[in-house]
Amino acid sequence: MSYYSYNGGGFMRNVPAAVKNIIIINVAVMIMTYLNEPLMARYFALHPYQFIYRPWQLVTYMFMHGGLFHLFFNMYTLFIFGSVLERVWGTKKFLLYYFVTGIGAAAVHIGVQWLTGDFALTVGASGAIYGILMGYAMLYPDSVLTLMFPPVSMKAKWFVLIFAGLELLLGVTGTQAGVAHFAHLGGLIFGFALIWFWKKRHRLYSRWD
């Protein structure tokens, strides 16, 4: 069974609605950021204290990125794995999952910032993207995935466990500065919790169209 058998009509025409629109919004926000980065960062990036009176930052930070590579990596991963989940769950359920994991990632990251006194702003869809990876691994745990760099093949469930371990290690040790490792962990945690909740109520594969 193939999840990527498109039958003409153009590339974006065959991308599921939510994934397609998230990608379009992210690209548009990147262009707006290039046009006026100070304004975009001030009002739409996630600040560890400003979000209290600008609560929309808990959502808008997910549509901002620190550069083209950051944007490409997140949107490519969203396209590959998010498209699968949206086709299984339907658009509404997928969007709920995406925003729960993204906002959950922000909550975990802010909690760590408050504990450590880190006042840096945060941008990127990575928390939600890690949630998407968790979702895919829980629905298709034995699906074999291959990384581009290095070209290693492994079952999805092991990939996610390794990623979680690495993010925890890097976050605790502060080895890779400037990366929101605890936001990634937050996305994984909230993704696991929401899927566990649906699974316990036998709603994991139900669609919300």
Biotite code that builds the C-alpha atoms (Angstrom):
import biotite.structure as struc

atoms = struc.array([
    struc.Atom([0.000, 0.000, 0.000], chain_id="A", res_id=1, res_name="MET", atom_name="CA", element="C"),
    struc.Atom([1.399, 3.375, -0.984], chain_id="A", res_id=2, res_name="SER", atom_name="CA", element="C"),
    struc.Atom([0.599, 6.649, 0.736], chain_id="A", res_id=3, res_name="TYR", atom_name="CA", element="C"),
    struc.Atom([2.182, 8.746, -1.975], chain_id="A", res_id=4, res_name="TYR", atom_name="CA", element="C"),
    struc.Atom([0.577, 7.575, -5.228], chain_id="A", res_id=5, res_name="SER", atom_name="CA", element="C"),
    struc.Atom([-0.514, 10.851, -6.811], chain_id="A", res_id=6, res_name="TYR", atom_name="CA", element="C"),
    struc.Atom([-2.476, 10.863, -10.063], chain_id="A", res_id=7, res_name="ASN", atom_name="CA", element="C"),
    struc.Atom([-1.630, 14.112, -11.800], chain_id="A", res_id=8, res_name="GLY", atom_name="CA", element="C"),
    struc.Atom([-3.060, 17.563, -11.304], chain_id="A", res_id=9, res_name="GLY", atom_name="CA", element="C"),
    struc.Atom([0.026, 19.214, -9.862], chain_id="A", res_id=10, res_name="GLY", atom_name="CA", element="C"),
    struc.Atom([2.038, 18.820, -6.699], chain_id="A", res_id=11, res_name="PHE", atom_name="CA", element="C"),
    struc.Atom([0.172, 21.061, -4.232], chain_id="A", res_id=12, res_name="MET", atom_name="CA", element="C"),
    struc.Atom([-3.229, 19.992, -5.546], chain_id="A", res_id=13, res_name="ARG", atom_name="CA", element="C"),
    struc.Atom([-2.656, 16.507, -4.160], chain_id="A", res_id=14, res_name="ASN", atom_name="CA", element="C"),
    struc.Atom([-1.381, 17.559, -0.733], chain_id="A", res_id=15, res_name="VAL", atom_name="CA", element="C"),
    struc.Atom([-4.031, 17.197, 2.017], chain_id="A", res_id=16, res_name="PRO", atom_name="CA", element="C"),
    struc.Atom([-5.762, 20.467, 2.895], chain_id="A", res_id=17, res_name="ALA", atom_name="CA", element="C"),
    struc.Atom([-4.337, 21.112, 6.372], chain_id="A", res_id=18, res_name="ALA", atom_name="CA", element="C"),
    struc.Atom([-0.766, 20.195, 5.455], chain_id="A", res_id=19, res_name="VAL", atom_name="CA", element="C"),
    struc.Atom([-0.949, 22.289, 2.289], chain_id="A", res_id=20, res_name="LYS", atom_name="CA", element="C"),
    struc.Atom([-2.264, 25.374, 4.088], chain_id="A", res_id=21, res_name="ASN", atom_name="CA", element="C"),
    struc.Atom([0.232, 25.065, 6.949], chain_id="A", res_id=22, res_name="ILE", atom_name="CA", element="C"),
    struc.Atom([3.069, 24.975, 4.406], chain_id="A", res_id=23, res_name="ILE", atom_name="CA", element="C"),
    struc.Atom([1.668, 28.003, 2.534], chain_id="A", res_id=24, res_name="ILE", atom_name="CA", element="C"),
    struc.Atom([1.274, 30.020, 5.752], chain_id="A", res_id=25, res_name="ILE", atom_name="CA", element="C"),
    struc.Atom([4.799, 29.139, 6.880], chain_id="A", res_id=26, res_name="ASN", atom_name="CA", element="C"),
    struc.Atom([6.273, 30.277, 3.572], chain_id="A", res_id=27, res_name="VAL", atom_name="CA", element="C"),
    struc.Atom([4.226, 33.486, 3.654], chain_id="A", res_id=28, res_name="ALA", atom_name="CA", element="C"),
    struc.Atom([5.349, 34.231, 7.224], chain_id="A", res_id=29, res_name="VAL", atom_name="CA", element="C"),
    struc.Atom([8.976, 33.629, 6.225], chain_id="A", res_id=30, res_name="MET", atom_name="CA", element="C"),
    struc.Atom([8.606, 36.247, 3.477], chain_id="A", res_id=31, res_name="ILE", atom_name="CA", element="C"),
    struc.Atom([7.004, 38.678, 5.944], chain_id="A", res_id=32, res_name="MET", atom_name="CA", element="C"),
    struc.Atom([9.860, 38.029, 8.380], chain_id="A", res_id=33, res_name="THR", atom_name="CA", element="C"),
    struc.Atom([12.432, 38.916, 5.723], chain_id="A", res_id=34, res_name="TYR", atom_name="CA", element="C"),
    struc.Atom([10.533, 42.147, 5.045], chain_id="A", res_id=35, res_name="LEU", atom_name="CA", element="C"),
    struc.Atom([10.333, 43.238, 8.702], chain_id="A", res_id=36, res_name="ASN", atom_name="CA", element="C"),
    struc.Atom([12.101, 40.854, 11.074], chain_id="A", res_id=37, res_name="GLU", atom_name="CA", element="C"),
    struc.Atom([12.088, 43.100, 14.199], chain_id="A", res_id=38, res_name="PRO", atom_name="CA", element="C"),
    struc.Atom([8.312, 43.581, 14.019], chain_id="A", res_id=39, res_name="LEU", atom_name="CA", element="C"),
    struc.Atom([7.592, 39.896, 13.361], chain_id="A", res_id=40, res_name="MET", atom_name="CA", element="C"),
    struc.Atom([9.924, 38.753, 16.141], chain_id="A", res_id=41, res_name="ALA", atom_name="CA", element="C"),
    struc.Atom([8.464, 41.204, 18.640], chain_id="A", res_id=42, res_name="ARG", atom_name="CA", element="C"),
    struc.Atom([4.837, 40.290, 18.135], chain_id="A", res_id=43, res_name="TYR", atom_name="CA", element="C"),
    struc.Atom([4.763, 36.742, 16.792], chain_id="A", res_id=44, res_name="PHE", atom_name="CA", element="C"),
    struc.Atom([7.805, 34.853, 18.130], chain_id="A", res_id=45, res_name="ALA", atom_name="CA", element="C"),
    struc.Atom([7.373, 33.118, 21.486], chain_id="A", res_id=46, res_name="LEU", atom_name="CA", element="C"),
    struc.Atom([8.770, 35.165, 24.380], chain_id="A", res_id=47, res_name="HIS", atom_name="CA", element="C"),
    struc.Atom([9.005, 33.435, 27.779], chain_id="A", res_id=48, res_name="PRO", atom_name="CA", element="C"),
    struc.Atom([7.083, 36.244, 29.519], chain_id="A", res_id=49, res_name="TYR", atom_name="CA", element="C"),
    struc.Atom([5.436, 38.392, 26.843], chain_id="A", res_id=50, res_name="GLN", atom_name="CA", element="C"),
    struc.Atom([3.111, 35.541, 25.816], chain_id="A", res_id=51, res_name="PHE", atom_name="CA", element="C"),
    struc.Atom([1.144, 36.195, 29.031], chain_id="A", res_id=52, res_name="ILE", atom_name="CA", element="C"),
    struc.Atom([-0.313, 39.363, 27.491], chain_id="A", res_id=53, res_name="TYR", atom_name="CA", element="C"),
    struc.Atom([0.219, 38.242, 23.880], chain_id="A", res_id=54, res_name="ARG", atom_name="CA", element="C"),
    struc.Atom([-1.207, 34.709, 24.097], chain_id="A", res_id=55, res_name="PRO", atom_name="CA", element="C"),
    struc.Atom([-1.386, 34.344, 20.323], chain_id="A", res_id=56, res_name="TRP", atom_name="CA", element="C"),
    struc.Atom([2.391, 33.810, 20.415], chain_id="A", res_id=57, res_name="GLN", atom_name="CA", element="C"),
    struc.Atom([1.700, 30.241, 21.600], chain_id="A", res_id=58, res_name="LEU", atom_name="CA", element="C"),
    struc.Atom([0.373, 29.607, 18.093], chain_id="A", res_id=59, res_name="VAL", atom_name="CA", element="C"),
    struc.Atom([2.158, 32.112, 15.857], chain_id="A", res_id=60, res_name="THR", atom_name="CA", element="C"),
    struc.Atom([5.651, 31.003, 16.899], chain_id="A", res_id=61, res_name="TYR", atom_name="CA", element="C"),
    struc.Atom([4.947, 27.732, 15.075], chain_id="A", res_id=62, res_name="MET", atom_name="CA", element="C"),
    struc.Atom([4.719, 29.594, 11.762], chain_id="A", res_id=63, res_name="PHE", atom_name="CA", element="C"),
    struc.Atom([8.024, 31.463, 12.114], chain_id="A", res_id=64, res_name="MET", atom_name="CA", element="C"),
    struc.Atom([11.465, 30.049, 11.330], chain_id="A", res_id=65, res_name="HIS", atom_name="CA", element="C"),
    struc.Atom([15.057, 31.071, 11.792], chain_id="A", res_id=66, res_name="GLY", atom_name="CA", element="C"),
    struc.Atom([16.106, 30.470, 8.198], chain_id="A", res_id=67, res_name="GLY", atom_name="CA", element="C"),
    struc.Atom([15.379, 28.656, 4.966], chain_id="A", res_id=68, res_name="LEU", atom_name="CA", element="C"),
    struc.Atom([16.958, 25.365, 6.070], chain_id="A", res_id=69, res_name="PHE", atom_name="CA", element="C"),
    struc.Atom([14.933, 25.403, 9.284], chain_id="A", res_id=70, res_name="HIS", atom_name="CA", element="C"),
    struc.Atom([11.770, 26.038, 7.264], chain_id="A", res_id=71, res_name="LEU", atom_name="CA", element="C"),
    struc.Atom([12.574, 23.424, 4.617], chain_id="A", res_id=72, res_name="PHE", atom_name="CA", element="C"),
    struc.Atom([13.361, 20.659, 7.107], chain_id="A", res_id=73, res_name="PHE", atom_name="CA", element="C"),
    struc.Atom([10.163, 21.212, 9.078], chain_id="A", res_id=74, res_name="ASN", atom_name="CA", element="C"),
    struc.Atom([7.897, 21.539, 6.045], chain_id="A", res_id=75, res_name="MET", atom_name="CA", element="C"),
    struc.Atom([9.451, 18.539, 4.299], chain_id="A", res_id=76, res_name="TYR", atom_name="CA", element="C"),
    struc.Atom([8.869, 16.400, 7.396], chain_id="A", res_id=77, res_name="THR", atom_name="CA", element="C"),
    struc.Atom([5.333, 17.755, 7.701], chain_id="A", res_id=78, res_name="LEU", atom_name="CA", element="C"),
    struc.Atom([4.648, 16.896, 4.072], chain_id="A", res_id=79, res_name="PHE", atom_name="CA", element="C"),
    struc.Atom([5.973, 13.338, 4.336], chain_id="A", res_id=80, res_name="ILE", atom_name="CA", element="C"),
    struc.Atom([4.499, 12.272, 7.684], chain_id="A", res_id=81, res_name="PHE", atom_name="CA", element="C"),
    struc.Atom([1.754, 14.824, 8.258], chain_id="A", res_id=82, res_name="GLY", atom_name="CA", element="C"),
    struc.Atom([0.123, 13.908, 4.951], chain_id="A", res_id=83, res_name="SER", atom_name="CA", element="C"),
    struc.Atom([-0.166, 10.299, 6.117], chain_id="A", res_id=84, res_name="VAL", atom_name="CA", element="C"),
    struc.Atom([-1.754, 11.294, 9.424], chain_id="A", res_id=85, res_name="LEU", atom_name="CA", element="C"),
    struc.Atom([-4.193, 13.725, 7.826], chain_id="A", res_id=86, res_name="GLU", atom_name="CA", element="C"),
    struc.Atom([-5.378, 11.069, 5.407], chain_id="A", res_id=87, res_name="ARG", atom_name="CA", element="C"),
    struc.Atom([-5.980, 8.697, 8.312], chain_id="A", res_id=88, res_name="VAL", atom_name="CA", element="C"),
    struc.Atom([-7.610, 11.176, 10.718], chain_id="A", res_id=89, res_name="TRP", atom_name="CA", element="C"),
    struc.Atom([-9.187, 13.770, 8.472], chain_id="A", res_id=90, res_name="GLY", atom_name="CA", element="C"),
    struc.Atom([-8.395, 17.483, 8.436], chain_id="A", res_id=91, res_name="THR", atom_name="CA", element="C"),
    struc.Atom([-10.066, 18.579, 11.691], chain_id="A", res_id=92, res_name="LYS", atom_name="CA", element="C"),
    struc.Atom([-8.566, 15.844, 13.837], chain_id="A", res_id=93, res_name="LYS", atom_name="CA", element="C"),
    struc.Atom([-5.146, 16.365, 12.299], chain_id="A", res_id=94, res_name="PHE", atom_name="CA", element="C"),
    struc.Atom([-5.286, 20.100, 13.004], chain_id="A", res_id=95, res_name="LEU", atom_name="CA", element="C"),
    struc.Atom([-6.264, 19.436, 16.623], chain_id="A", res_id=96, res_name="LEU", atom_name="CA", element="C"),
    struc.Atom([-3.301, 17.094, 16.985], chain_id="A", res_id=97, res_name="TYR", atom_name="CA", element="C"),
    struc.Atom([-0.922, 19.549, 15.306], chain_id="A", res_id=98, res_name="TYR", atom_name="CA", element="C"),
    struc.Atom([-1.855, 22.481, 17.523], chain_id="A", res_id=99, res_name="PHE", atom_name="CA", element="C"),
    struc.Atom([-2.025, 20.450, 20.739], chain_id="A", res_id=100, res_name="VAL", atom_name="CA", element="C"),
    struc.Atom([1.519, 19.190, 20.166], chain_id="A", res_id=101, res_name="THR", atom_name="CA", element="C"),
    struc.Atom([2.784, 22.614, 19.085], chain_id="A", res_id=102, res_name="GLY", atom_name="CA", element="C"),
    struc.Atom([1.257, 24.449, 22.047], chain_id="A", res_id=103, res_name="ILE", atom_name="CA", element="C"),
    struc.Atom([2.301, 21.636, 24.377], chain_id="A", res_id=104, res_name="GLY", atom_name="CA", element="C"),
    struc.Atom([5.848, 21.976, 23.097], chain_id="A", res_id=105, res_name="ALA", atom_name="CA", element="C"),
    struc.Atom([5.721, 25.693, 23.865], chain_id="A", res_id=106, res_name="ALA", atom_name="CA", element="C"),
    struc.Atom([4.462, 25.038, 27.400], chain_id="A", res_id=107, res_name="ALA", atom_name="CA", element="C"),
    struc.Atom([7.283, 22.608, 28.177], chain_id="A", res_id=108, res_name="VAL", atom_name="CA", element="C"),
    struc.Atom([9.890, 24.920, 26.654], chain_id="A", res_id=109, res_name="HIS", atom_name="CA", element="C"),
    struc.Atom([8.624, 27.967, 28.579], chain_id="A", res_id=110, res_name="ILE", atom_name="CA", element="C"),
    struc.Atom([8.649, 25.960, 31.807], chain_id="A", res_id=111, res_name="GLY", atom_name="CA", element="C"),
    struc.Atom([12.310, 25.123, 31.266], chain_id="A", res_id=112, res_name="VAL", atom_name="CA", element="C"),
    struc.Atom([13.070, 28.755, 30.378], chain_id="A", res_id=113, res_name="GLN", atom_name="CA", element="C"),
    struc.Atom([11.523, 29.944, 33.632], chain_id="A", res_id=114, res_name="TRP", atom_name="CA", element="C"),
    struc.Atom([13.566, 27.416, 35.594], chain_id="A", res_id=115, res_name="LEU", atom_name="CA", element="C"),
    struc.Atom([16.844, 28.304, 33.889], chain_id="A", res_id=116, res_name="THR", atom_name="CA", element="C"),
    struc.Atom([16.351, 32.053, 33.472], chain_id="A", res_id=117, res_name="GLY", atom_name="CA", element="C"),
    struc.Atom([16.632, 31.811, 29.689], chain_id="A", res_id=118, res_name="ASP", atom_name="CA", element="C"),
    struc.Atom([14.956, 34.836, 28.059], chain_id="A", res_id=119, res_name="PHE", atom_name="CA", element="C"),
    struc.Atom([15.581, 33.900, 24.427], chain_id="A", res_id=120, res_name="ALA", atom_name="CA", element="C"),
    struc.Atom([12.674, 34.028, 21.994], chain_id="A", res_id=121, res_name="LEU", atom_name="CA", element="C"),
    struc.Atom([11.583, 30.860, 20.218], chain_id="A", res_id=122, res_name="THR", atom_name="CA", element="C"),
    struc.Atom([10.444, 30.242, 16.649], chain_id="A", res_id=123, res_name="VAL", atom_name="CA", element="C"),
    struc.Atom([9.724, 27.165, 14.574], chain_id="A", res_id=124, res_name="GLY", atom_name="CA", element="C"),
    struc.Atom([7.251, 24.370, 13.993], chain_id="A", res_id=125, res_name="ALA", atom_name="CA", element="C"),
    struc.Atom([9.694, 21.763, 15.318], chain_id="A", res_id=126, res_name="SER", atom_name="CA", element="C"),
    struc.Atom([7.688, 20.948, 18.461], chain_id="A", res_id=127, res_name="GLY", atom_name="CA", element="C"),
    struc.Atom([4.605, 20.123, 16.390], chain_id="A", res_id=128, res_name="ALA", atom_name="CA", element="C"),
    struc.Atom([6.785, 18.314, 13.835], chain_id="A", res_id=129, res_name="ILE", atom_name="CA", element="C"),
    struc.Atom([8.191, 16.058, 16.554], chain_id="A", res_id=130, res_name="TYR", atom_name="CA", element="C"),
    struc.Atom([4.592, 15.450, 17.579], chain_id="A", res_id=131, res_name="GLY", atom_name="CA", element="C"),
    struc.Atom([3.874, 14.400, 13.984], chain_id="A", res_id=132, res_name="ILE", atom_name="CA", element="C"),
    struc.Atom([6.805, 11.975, 14.116], chain_id="A", res_id=133, res_name="LEU", atom_name="CA", element="C"),
    struc.Atom([5.449, 10.517, 17.351], chain_id="A", res_id=134, res_name="MET", atom_name="CA", element="C"),
    struc.Atom([2.025, 10.143, 15.765], chain_id="A", res_id=135, res_name="GLY", atom_name="CA", element="C"),
    struc.Atom([3.417, 8.338, 12.755], chain_id="A", res_id=136, res_name="TYR", atom_name="CA", element="C"),
    struc.Atom([5.546, 6.041, 14.914], chain_id="A", res_id=137, res_name="ALA", atom_name="CA", element="C"),
    struc.Atom([2.569, 5.105, 17.095], chain_id="A", res_id=138, res_name="MET", atom_name="CA", element="C"),
    struc.Atom([0.304, 4.396, 14.124], chain_id="A", res_id=139, res_name="LEU", atom_name="CA", element="C"),
    struc.Atom([2.978, 2.639, 12.073], chain_id="A", res_id=140, res_name="TYR", atom_name="CA", element="C"),
    struc.Atom([5.615, 1.462, 14.592], chain_id="A", res_id=141, res_name="PRO", atom_name="CA", element="C"),
    struc.Atom([7.126, -1.164, 12.301], chain_id="A", res_id=142, res_name="ASP", atom_name="CA", element="C"),
    struc.Atom([7.329, 1.042, 9.226], chain_id="A", res_id=143, res_name="SER", atom_name="CA", element="C"),
    struc.Atom([10.965, 1.212, 8.111], chain_id="A", res_id=144, res_name="VAL", atom_name="CA", element="C"),
    struc.Atom([12.357, 4.717, 7.681], chain_id="A", res_id=145, res_name="LEU", atom_name="CA", element="C"),
    struc.Atom([15.669, 5.797, 6.183], chain_id="A", res_id=146, res_name="THR", atom_name="CA", element="C"),
    struc.Atom([17.498, 8.962, 7.143], chain_id="A", res_id=147, res_name="LEU", atom_name="CA", element="C"),
    struc.Atom([19.119, 11.019, 4.404], chain_id="A", res_id=148, res_name="MET", atom_name="CA", element="C"),
    struc.Atom([22.183, 11.827, 6.522], chain_id="A", res_id=149, res_name="PHE", atom_name="CA", element="C"),
    struc.Atom([23.404, 9.307, 7.510], chain_id="A", res_id=150, res_name="PRO", atom_name="CA", element="C"),
    struc.Atom([21.535, 6.786, 5.293], chain_id="A", res_id=151, res_name="PRO", atom_name="CA", element="C"),
    struc.Atom([20.466, 4.546, 8.189], chain_id="A", res_id=152, res_name="VAL", atom_name="CA", element="C"),
    struc.Atom([17.289, 2.440, 8.047], chain_id="A", res_id=153, res_name="SER", atom_name="CA", element="C"),
    struc.Atom([15.314, 1.603, 11.165], chain_id="A", res_id=154, res_name="MET", atom_name="CA", element="C"),
    struc.Atom([11.754, 0.992, 12.316], chain_id="A", res_id=155, res_name="LYS", atom_name="CA", element="C"),
    struc.Atom([9.801, 4.156, 13.119], chain_id="A", res_id=156, res_name="ALA", atom_name="CA", element="C"),
    struc.Atom([9.356, 3.273, 16.799], chain_id="A", res_id=157, res_name="LYS", atom_name="CA", element="C"),
    struc.Atom([13.118, 3.029, 17.332], chain_id="A", res_id=158, res_name="TRP", atom_name="CA", element="C"),
    struc.Atom([13.764, 6.263, 15.462], chain_id="A", res_id=159, res_name="PHE", atom_name="CA", element="C"),
    struc.Atom([11.425, 8.169, 17.737], chain_id="A", res_id=160, res_name="VAL", atom_name="CA", element="C"),
    struc.Atom([12.895, 6.638, 20.888], chain_id="A", res_id=161, res_name="LEU", atom_name="CA", element="C"),
    struc.Atom([16.419, 7.534, 19.738], chain_id="A", res_id=162, res_name="ILE", atom_name="CA", element="C"),
    struc.Atom([15.346, 11.086, 18.861], chain_id="A", res_id=163, res_name="PHE", atom_name="CA", element="C"),
    struc.Atom([13.717, 11.469, 22.282], chain_id="A", res_id=164, res_name="ALA", atom_name="CA", element="C"),
    struc.Atom([16.865, 10.258, 24.029], chain_id="A", res_id=165, res_name="GLY", atom_name="CA", element="C"),
    struc.Atom([19.085, 12.582, 22.009], chain_id="A", res_id=166, res_name="LEU", atom_name="CA", element="C"),
    struc.Atom([16.859, 15.592, 22.634], chain_id="A", res_id=167, res_name="GLU", atom_name="CA", element="C"),
    struc.Atom([16.854, 14.893, 26.371], chain_id="A", res_id=168, res_name="LEU", atom_name="CA", element="C"),
    struc.Atom([20.633, 14.460, 26.427], chain_id="A", res_id=169, res_name="LEU", atom_name="CA", element="C"),
    struc.Atom([21.314, 17.593, 24.373], chain_id="A", res_id=170, res_name="LEU", atom_name="CA", element="C"),
    struc.Atom([18.801, 19.603, 26.365], chain_id="A", res_id=171, res_name="GLY", atom_name="CA", element="C"),
    struc.Atom([20.197, 18.629, 29.750], chain_id="A", res_id=172, res_name="VAL", atom_name="CA", element="C"),
    struc.Atom([23.835, 19.073, 28.758], chain_id="A", res_id=173, res_name="THR", atom_name="CA", element="C"),
    struc.Atom([23.281, 22.217, 26.684], chain_id="A", res_id=174, res_name="GLY", atom_name="CA", element="C"),
    struc.Atom([25.543, 20.745, 24.018], chain_id="A", res_id=175, res_name="THR", atom_name="CA", element="C"),
    struc.Atom([23.720, 22.282, 21.051], chain_id="A", res_id=176, res_name="GLN", atom_name="CA", element="C"),
    struc.Atom([22.964, 25.876, 22.019], chain_id="A", res_id=177, res_name="ALA", atom_name="CA", element="C"),
    struc.Atom([20.237, 27.766, 20.196], chain_id="A", res_id=178, res_name="GLY", atom_name="CA", element="C"),
    struc.Atom([18.028, 24.705, 19.652], chain_id="A", res_id=179, res_name="VAL", atom_name="CA", element="C"),
    struc.Atom([14.822, 24.282, 21.666], chain_id="A", res_id=180, res_name="ALA", atom_name="CA", element="C"),
    struc.Atom([15.401, 20.647, 22.662], chain_id="A", res_id=181, res_name="HIS", atom_name="CA", element="C"),
    struc.Atom([12.771, 20.708, 25.387], chain_id="A", res_id=182, res_name="PHE", atom_name="CA", element="C"),
    struc.Atom([10.206, 22.008, 22.906], chain_id="A", res_id=183, res_name="ALA", atom_name="CA", element="C"),
    struc.Atom([10.955, 18.944, 20.789], chain_id="A", res_id=184, res_name="HIS", atom_name="CA", element="C"),
    struc.Atom([10.492, 16.748, 23.835], chain_id="A", res_id=185, res_name="LEU", atom_name="CA", element="C"),
    struc.Atom([7.266, 18.573, 24.642], chain_id="A", res_id=186, res_name="GLY", atom_name="CA", element="C"),
    struc.Atom([5.920, 17.805, 21.169], chain_id="A", res_id=187, res_name="GLY", atom_name="CA", element="C"),
    struc.Atom([6.783, 14.132, 21.608], chain_id="A", res_id=188, res_name="LEU", atom_name="CA", element="C"),
    struc.Atom([5.217, 13.999, 25.081], chain_id="A", res_id=189, res_name="ILE", atom_name="CA", element="C"),
    struc.Atom([1.968, 15.725, 24.141], chain_id="A", res_id=190, res_name="PHE", atom_name="CA", element="C"),
    struc.Atom([1.717, 13.680, 20.942], chain_id="A", res_id=191, res_name="GLY", atom_name="CA", element="C"),
    struc.Atom([2.110, 10.461, 22.912], chain_id="A", res_id=192, res_name="PHE", atom_name="CA", element="C"),
    struc.Atom([-0.438, 11.590, 25.512], chain_id="A", res_id=193, res_name="ALA", atom_name="CA", element="C"),
    struc.Atom([-3.092, 12.572, 22.961], chain_id="A", res_id=194, res_name="LEU", atom_name="CA", element="C"),
    struc.Atom([-2.711, 9.370, 20.951], chain_id="A", res_id=195, res_name="ILE", atom_name="CA", element="C"),
    struc.Atom([-2.806, 7.318, 24.155], chain_id="A", res_id=196, res_name="TRP", atom_name="CA", element="C"),
    struc.Atom([-6.037, 9.147, 25.097], chain_id="A", res_id=197, res_name="PHE", atom_name="CA", element="C"),
    struc.Atom([-7.615, 8.379, 21.709], chain_id="A", res_id=198, res_name="TRP", atom_name="CA", element="C"),
    struc.Atom([-6.411, 4.796, 21.813], chain_id="A", res_id=199, res_name="LYS", atom_name="CA", element="C"),
    struc.Atom([-7.895, 4.155, 25.265], chain_id="A", res_id=200, res_name="LYS", atom_name="CA", element="C"),
    struc.Atom([-11.264, 5.389, 23.963], chain_id="A", res_id=201, res_name="ARG", atom_name="CA", element="C"),
    struc.Atom([-10.966, 3.407, 20.723], chain_id="A", res_id=202, res_name="HIS", atom_name="CA", element="C"),
    struc.Atom([-10.900, 6.611, 18.663], chain_id="A", res_id=203, res_name="ARG", atom_name="CA", element="C"),
    struc.Atom([-7.371, 6.455, 17.312], chain_id="A", res_id=204, res_name="LEU", atom_name="CA", element="C"),
    struc.Atom([-8.413, 5.653, 13.740], chain_id="A", res_id=205, res_name="TYR", atom_name="CA", element="C"),
    struc.Atom([-11.695, 7.542, 13.718], chain_id="A", res_id=206, res_name="SER", atom_name="CA", element="C"),
    struc.Atom([-11.900, 10.380, 11.194], chain_id="A", res_id=207, res_name="ARG", atom_name="CA", element="C"),
    struc.Atom([-13.044, 13.969, 11.739], chain_id="A", res_id=208, res_name="TRP", atom_name="CA", element="C"),
    struc.Atom([-13.863, 15.263, 8.279], chain_id="A", res_id=209, res_name="ASP", atom_name="CA", element="C"),
])
